[in-house]
Amino acid sequence: MMLIDLDVYKDTRGSFLECYQKERYKEHGINVDFVQDNHSHSTKNVLRGMHFQVNHPQGHLVYVVRGDIFDVGVDLRRGSLTFGQWQGFRLSEFRPQQLFLPAGVAHGFCTLSDKADILYKCTDYFDPDDEGGLLWCDSDLGIDWPIDNPIIHNRDSGFPVLKEIFNLPNI
């Protein structure tokens, strides 16, 4: 996972920021093709995740357009030195940064502000028949979510813990 600072150009009219420029990301070692853009809107205390795809793993480039979130990735890549480890980052509209999560990393986030709009680019297409999930509160992982009593979809609450997942992403 990699956090990327973005350049913002401000003047009396407002601001401008280049959200994506392929060559700049290559310089950071991110040489992937993004094929799909997603927009997620959430209200305060919503927790989404932890999602991944098995046969068509998606890498994500996440950017918060409005609001404040805590974004988490859990490395599910077999053989990775960081397998089963999580990293969390606070992303905000007031801090121009993007988070790159490579394919094979389970992704989730919780909303800290009243509302949040997240844009993220994906390296493969979403396939609901290929989706897997990891329980957001797996005690073996110990993700330190900064909210109490999150609002969670029933599906996300029913995902297995890591030690019970046998269909990990094919990377």
Buried (B, 14 or more C-beta within 10 A) or exposed (E): BBBBEBEEEEEEEEEEEEEBEEEEBEEEEBEBEBEEEEEBEBEBBBBBBBBBBBEBBBBBBBBBEBBBBBBBBBBBBEEBEEBBEBBBBEBBBEBBBBBBBBBBBBBBBBBBBEEBBBBBBBBBEBEEEBBBBBBBBBEEBEBEBEBEEBBBEEEBEEBEEBEEBEEBBBE
